[in-house]
Amino acid sequence: MDIKSRRQPSLVISLIPIAVLIAGLISIVIFLGADAVQQMSHGVLLAAAAVSAAIAFFYCRRPLRAMSTGMRKSATQVLPTLPILLMIATVSATWMLSGVVPTLISYGLELLAPKAFLVTACATCAVISVLSGSSWTTIATIGVAFMGIGTVWGYNPAWTAGAIISGAYFGDKVSPLSDTTVLASSTCGVNLFTHIRYLMWTSIPSMTVALVVFGIAGLFTDINDSQQSHLMVDQLSGIFNLTPWCLIIPAATVALIVLRLNTALTLAISTAMGIAGIFIFQPSVLNMLEGSGETSAIGHVMTIIHLLVTETSISTGNELLDSLVSTGGMEGMLPTIYLILSAMIFGGALMGSGMLSTITHSIIKRVRKSRSTVLSTVGSGLMLNACTGDQYLSIILNGNLYRNLYRRNGLEQRLLSRSIEDSTSVTSVLIPWNSCGLTQSAVLGVATLHYLPYCIFNIASPMFTLLFAWVGFRIRAVTSRAVA
């Protein structure tokens, strides 16, 4: 195709697929409710991607090669997360059936103060996430246990999920072991610890606000009768062997994470330890799962494969407890994977068609002052999270887009790296079709739009970034002196 015959999409044309996406999502919420968003978002994303591709081919005359380049760039960032999702599903299943999660729930019900539960959940997840550098692993392990404790005490699951996510993402953001923190600092050319120190100016106030809100919410929550908690512990102990030896599994997992072992390998080893825990600590559960079927080595192998792959439920006679100890396996993660792939296709179509480039460059060419520069960085981070469906790709694109602009406007690169973290890393979990939002919703069993208003830290972080930019707090022009 003749290069001269191609058209660069205008801003108005480029916004059409995004308008289709927004209109489709709003229609779902109005006619089917917020719960249906994650169930039907893949259709809307694919429709918006088809609109983008049609405009690219027939109006902009973009070659197929350009579209495939965009798809390849999107896939490079998104596809490596899919095996991680499947492994998270296997960790959740084996940790439940090996007694790890039931033991944590039991100890939590006996030792924690009910009114301080949300604060405790948030702070504990923050500490574990700092040590591990992974919000995903923190939420998929200790977060699941906190969800169970909160449910027994009568907390709204959305509040519990919000506290867990707030703590996990705070710890992830300020941890030198976090991949997103390292990525944001390196993309912007900022020393890692300089980046983290500067992050503290917005992260600590945001976390303080979150803890205060969770503390107040706990005080005004009607806690279920303590007898119900004791009854739940008794019922758990009637099914599982609640022994502190079960906690060797999470302790070993945290050690592997701190040692910086590959994430996929860590999750695989954690799953293997969970499987071993079923045989060692929970032989009665294994017998319950196998029923009257084959109990030979082959029968055991088939049972383990079944619980890793498909849904597993244990009947306890208590509906609440049944929901707590049921697992979805890899099969339960498939809807999440379908949606992530749909978001990947949409992001690839926007990049390959040149529409994403048009939108972002239309934003930055209007930016002149520090306030508007930070505002546009935050806005671009939210937009990229929504368009690409992946926080890693959004961080890279946002950093590359604004590096020269910050230099031109005399602003520090650490301001850019902090603005990207505050707007991209922490808000990815708030978007229903982003890989982070999808994963945490699937793991915690709470729809993204339900827990969104209660993720206080994730909402406060970009707010403090914008506030400090507006008043000019800790923002100064670049000098020849190295930034401390």
N, C-alpha and C positions, 0 to 999 in steps of 0.2 A: 504494500500500500504506500502511496506517495506520502511522504512526511508532511508536505505542504497541505494535503487535503485533510489532515487531522485538525480537530478543534480542541482547545483546552476548555474544559467545562467551566462555565461561569459560576459565581457564588450561588446564584438563584438555582441554577440547574443542579449544583452539587448538594444543595439542601433538600432536594426532592426525596431521595431515598431515606434520609433521616426523618423527614416529615411523614413518610409512609410508615416508618417504624413507630414513631410517637403516636400517630393516629391509630394504628393497630393496637398498641398497648392500652391506650386510653379506652378504646372500644371494648377490649376484653374486661377491663376493670369495671366499666359502666354496666355492661350486659351480663357478665359472668362472675364478677367479683375478683378481689385481689388474689384469692387462692388459685385462680385459674391462670395467672400470669405465667408462672414457671411451667405449667403444663402445656401452654399453647404458644409460648414465646418463640419456639423454634420455627413455627409456621410463619410468623410475622417477620422474623429475621431473614428467612429464606426468600420471602416475598420482596422485602426491601433489597436484598442482594440481587434478585432477578431484575428489579427496576433499575438498579445501578448498572448491571451488566448490559441491559437493553439500551440504556442511554449511551453507555460507552461504545457499544458496537455500532449502533444505528445513527446516533447524533454526533458523537465525538470521533467516530471512525477509528477507535483504538484497536490495534492488532491484538490477536489472541495472545501473542507473546507477552504483551504488557500486562494483560489480566493474569496470566499464569505466574508472572513475576510477583505480583501482589499477593496471590494465593500462596505462593511458596514462602514469601516473607512472613505471612500470618501463620502458616502451618509450622514454620520453624520454631516459633515461640510457643504455640499452643499444644502441638501434638506430644511433646515430651511430658506434659502434665498428666496425660491420660493414664499411663501405667501407675503413676503415683496415686491417682484417684482409686484405681482398682485395689491397690495395696492398702490404702486407707480403709477401704471396705473390709478387707480381710483382717486387718488389725482390730477393727471395731468388733467383728464377729468373734474372733478368738479371745479377745480380752473379756468379752462378756461371758462366753461359755467356759472359760478357764477360771472364772471367779474373780478376776481382777477388778472389773467395774462393780460387781455386787459387793465386794469387800470394801472398796472405796466409798460406795454409797452407805454401807452399814456404819463404817467409822465416821463418816461425815454426819450422819443422823445422830450419832451418839456424842460426838465431840464438839460440833460447831454450834454457835449461838444462832437460832433461827432468825432473829431480827437483823443480825449482821451478816446474813447469808450472802446477799448480793455483793457487799463490799468484800467479803472474804473470797468469793468466787473470782471477782475482778482482780484483786491483789494477787491471789495465788496463780492465776493464769498469767499475770504479768511477770511474776518471778520466773516461772517455768519457761516462758517464752524468751526471756532475756538469756537464760542459761542455754536454751536449745537453739535460739535464733530462728524458730519456726512457729508461726501462728497456726499453720495447718496441723502440724503434729500435736501441738498443745490442745487445740480444740477437739481433735479426733480422739484424744486419750482422756486427759483429766476433765476436759469440757463435757464429754458424754456423761461422766460420773456426776458432775455438778448438775446437769440437766435432770438426772434421776432424783437427786436430793431435793432440788427445787420443786419438782413435780409432787413428791411426797408431802412436802410442807405446804403446798397449795399456792406456790408462786406462779404467776402468769409465765408460761414458757417463753414469751417474747422478752420479758424483763430478764429472765435468766440468761437467755441467749445473748441479749445485749450486753450484760455484765461480762460474760465469758469472752465475747468478741472484743469488747473494749480493752480488757486486760491483755488478751493475747496479742492484739495489734499494737498496743503500747510497747510491750516487751519486744516484739519483733522489730519495731521501728528503731528502738534505741540500742539494740544488741549488735555488737560488732560481728556476730556470727550470722546475721541475717543476710540472705542473698539479695533481697530488695534494697536493703540499706547500702550494701557494698555496690550494687548496680547503680543506684542513684548517685552516690558520691563519685564513682569512677566515670560515669557518663558525663558528669559535669566537671571532671578534672579537679576534684576537691579531696584533700586528705580525709581518710575515713573517720578519724577521731575528731578532726576539726568539724566535719559534717555532723557527727553525733552531738558534740558539745553545743553547736548552734541549734540543733533540733530540740535540745532540752528547753530552750526559751519558750517554745510553743507546746511541747509535749507535756511538760510538768504542769502548767496551768490547765491544760485540757484534761489530764488525768485527775487533777485535783477536783475539777468540776464534776467529772464522772463519779468519783468516789463519794462526793457530797450528795449528788443526786441519788445514787444507789443506796446510800445510808438513809436518806429521808424516805425513799420508796419502801425500804425494809421496815421502817418504823410504822408505816401506815398500811402494811400488808397484814391481813388476817391469817395467822398461822393455823394450820390444822392442829387438832388435838394431839398432844404428845403421845397419847395412847395409840393413835394411828401409826405414828413413827415406830413405836416399839413393836406393834403388830407387824409392820412391814419388815422390820429387821428379823423378827421371828420367822416370818414366811420365807424370807431370803435364806436364812440359815437352815430351813427345812429342805431347801432345794440344793443350795451350794454349800461347799465346805469353806466357810469364811475364815480363812487363816491368814495371818500376816505374811506367811511364806509366799502367798500369791503376789505380794508387792515386789518380790524380786524381779518380776518381769518388767514393770514400768521403771524400776530403778536402773536395771540394765539398759533399757531403751534410752533413758536420759543420758546415761554414761556414753553410749554410742554416739548420740547426737553431739554432746559436748566435745567428743574426740574428733568431730567433723567427718565422720564416716558418711559416705554417699547416702543421700536421702532414700533412694530406692532400696539400697542394700540394708539400711537401717530398718526400714519398714518390713522387708522380707525376713530379716532375723527376728524382729519383734513378732511377726506372725508365726514363725517357727517356734518361738518360745511360748506363744499362746497355745499352739497345738500341743506342745509338750505338757503345758500346764493342765490342759483338759484331761490327759491320761494320768498325770501325777496327782493333781489336786481334786479333780471332779469326775471320778469313775462312775459315780451314780448318775451324773448328767449324761455322760456318754452312753450308759445303759438305757437311759430314758429316751435318748435320741434314736438309738438303734431299735428299741422296742423288742419285739419277738423275732427280729430278723437275724441274719448271720452275724456272729460275733467273732469270727476268725480275723486274721490279719487283713485279709482282703475286705471283710466287712467293715473293719475300722477305717481302712483307707477310703472306701466309698462314702462312709459317713462324714469324714473330714472334708472330702471333695464337695459333698453336698452342702455342708454348712458354709464353706468358703464361697461357693458359687451362687446358691439360691437362698431364699428366705427360710429362716429357722425360727420356730416358735415353741415355747414351753408353756403348757397349761398348768396354772397354779390355782385356779379357782378365784383369783383376784384380777379383775379386768385391768386395773392400774398397773399391777405388777407384771401382768402378761405383756403389756405394751412396753414396759421398761426392759424386760429381758429378751424381747424378740430381736432378731437381727435380719438384715436385708441381703448380706453378702454382695458379691460383685453384681448380681442381677439388679439389686436395689440402686446401684450407682449408674445403670445404663441410661435412664432418662436424663441424668445430669450430663453424661457424656454426649448424648445426642444434642443437647442444647448448646454445649460448648462447641461442638463441631459446626452447628448452625451459626453461632457468633463468629467463629473463625472464617466461615465463608463470607459472611457479611463484611467483616473487616478486610478480608482479602479483596473483595469486590470494590470497596471504597478506595483502597490503596492502588489497585491495578488500574482503575478508571481515572485516577488523578484527582478525584473529587476531594479526598481527604487532604491532599496537598493544597488544593485551592482554598478550602475552608480555613486551614491553619495559617496560610500566608495572608489571607484576607484579614485575619485577626491581628497578626503581629505588625503589619504595615501601618496600623492605626495607633500603635502603642508608642508613647513618648516618655511619660513620667514613671517614677518608681511605683507609684500606686497602681497605675494602669498596667504596668509590666507584670507585677505580682498577680493582679486580678486576672489578667489574660492567661498567665501560667496556670493558675488554679482552674479557670474555666476550661482551658485546653486539656488539663488532666482529667477532669470529669467527662469531657466530650470524648477523649480518646479511650477512656475506660468503657464508655458506652458503645463506641463505634468498633473498637478492636476486640472487646471481650476478654482482654488479657492485660494484666498489670505490668508484666515485664516489657511487652511491646510498647505499652503506653509510656513507661518510664524512659525507654530508649528514644522514642520519637519526640517526646516532650523535651528531653535534654538536648538532643541534636537541633531541635527547632529554635530553642531560645538561647543557646550558648553565646552566639555572636551578638544577639540583641542585648543581652545583659552587659557584654563588654562595651557595646556602642553607647549604651545609656549610663556607663560608669558604675554599674552595680556589681557587687561581689558574686562570685560563682557559688559560694556557700549559700547565698540567699536563693539562688536558683535550685540548688540541690534540696534545700529545706522545703521550698515551695512545692517541688515535685513530690516529695515524700508526703507532705501534709495534704496534698490534693489527689494524688494518684494511688500511692500504696494503701492508704487507710480507707479510701472511699470505694475501692474495687469490690469490697465485700458488701456494699450497699446496692449494687446493681444486679437485678435478678438474673441476667443472662451472662454476666461476667463469670469467668472461671472461679473466682474467689467466692462470689455470692452464691453461685450454684453449689459449690462444694460444701460450704459451711451450712447452707440450708439443708442439704441432704444429710450431712453428718448429725446435725442437731435436731432435725425433724421439725424445723420452724421455717415457714415461708419467709423469703427475704424481705418482702414488703411489710411483714408483720414485725420482724425484729428491728427493722431499720430505725424507727423513732427512738428505740431504746439503746442504740449504739452511741452512747453519749460522747465517748472519746473520739470516735470516728467522725462525728458531726462537728465537735468542738475544734478539732485540729485545723481544718481549713478556715474556720471562723477566726481563730486566734492569728493565723497567718495573715488574713486580710486586715484584721484590726491593727496588728503591729505595723503592717505596711502603710496603713492609713495615717497613723500617728507618727510613723518614722522611728519606732522604737528598735534600737539595735541594728539600724540600717544606715550604712554610711557608704560614701563613695569609695571606689577602688583607689588605693594609693600604691606606691612602689614598695611600701613596707609589707612584709608577709602578714597575713591574717593570723591572729592568735587563736 
